[in-house]
Amino acid sequence: MKRRRFIKITAAGTAAVVIMPAFACSRKINETGLILYTVRDEMDKDPEGTLDRIAEIGYNWLEAANYSNGRFYGFKPSEFRKKVESRGMKLISSHNSLDPENLDEVVGAASEAGLRYLVIPSLSRGQMSSSEGLRQAAEFMNTAGLKCRDNGIMLGFHNHTAEFMAVEGLIPYDLFLDNTDTELVTFQVDIAWMTASGNDPVDYFKRYPGRFALWHVKDLSVEKEDATLGDGTIDFAPVFAEKEISGMKYFFVEQDYSRTRTPLENIDISHDFLIKNILC
């Protein structure tokens, strides 16, 4: 009896191993993030109700994308942080345009909000039009990064596709990576737009290990438009498999435009896709 019982248990255990996905629980991620730009209209109309729904879906980290006149979504920085935390989520970062004139104000607000990262979402056309403009932009990133560090924050830079188009023989993204201090500036890789530019995120992770503390997780349609996770063409498993070499600390789901569903429907589907297909 004991032998037969042992065989039965062993067979059941073997079957379980066979049907288990090869990547199951190997990535050790069980939390998800969202940039609020994805639900910007909803946040404008009903910020509290929208935060309620985001928490209900199961997101854990948030990135703000609406700061003006000293407020995030109409709330003072510390007040907005409390709104997020009262729903069991963490306010990690914010997208903010930065220049020498507003640097002190924006960094001060970010510090009051308890942010860990302050991310430059893009550069002006003037900064991106010449090699000199690019070098000045990199220099400013270092300056702003030092200001951020003095306030307990890390500066980040977010890419689109333009950063991979040559300017006077230089690739802007590479120039920024090569000319910014690793202790002062990190990079928020937008997986979809980097892929749309013809580049492989994993290749960048290996070329510049540890430089990508933040990710935007966005899918890409056949037409190279942003898409809900799982509806597009990107295979995220190999990208997440290299999260350690990239230096990733947090990632945020993003979808710039919702074409066939509402933004809240899309973030629900994207969250479900991540939990079932990519994360443990």
C-alpha positions, 0 to 999 in steps of 0.5 A: 500500500505504501509503495502504491501510494508513493507511486501515485503521489510521484506521478501526480507531482511529475504531471504538475511539473510538466504542465507548469509554464517554464517561466513560472515564478522565475521573475519574482514580480507580483506588483504592477504600475500604471502611468496616469496619462493613460487615464488622463481624461478620467483623472481630469473628470473624477480623480478620486473615482478613477483612483478607486477603480485603478486600485480595484483593478489591482495596480500597486504603483502610480506615475503622475502625468499632470502637474501644474500651478503647484498641484497634481491633479488639482491637489497639493503634492502631499495631499495627492500622495495621501489620496494614492496611499489611502487606496493601498497604492504608492506614488512612485514618479511623475512626468514633468517638463523641466528647465532651469527656470522651473527646476527648483519649483518642480523638484520641491513639489516632487519632494513634497509628494514623496516621489522617488523619480522625476522623469523628463517626458521629452525634449523640445524640437530645438534641443533635438535638432543639433548635436550642440542642443543634444549635448546641452540637454545631457548637461542639463540632465546632469544638473537637474539630476544633482538637484534631484539627488539633493532632494532624495529623488532620481532623475529619469528620461523617457524616450519616444522614437525621435531619440533614435533618429540620427542628428548630425551623425549622432543617435540622441539616445546613445549620446544621452546614455554616454554623457549622463552621470549614472549616479544622477540620471536613469532612463525610462525605457518605453518598450513600444516606442524603442521597438517601433524605432527598430531597436531591441530593448534587450540589446540596450539593456546589455549595452548599458546595464543598470541604466533603466530603472523605469519601464513603460510597458506598452504594446505595439500594433502591426501598424506601429500604433500603441496597443493594449497589452496582448493585442499587439506584436511585442513578446514581453517575456524575453524583455522581462527576463532581462529585468535584472541586467536592465536595472529595472525597479518599477514598470508602468503600463501605458497606452497613449490612445484608446481606440476601441475600448475605454481607457479603464477597460484597457488598463483592466485587460492589460493588468490581467494580461501581465498577471496571467502571462508575464508575472508570477 
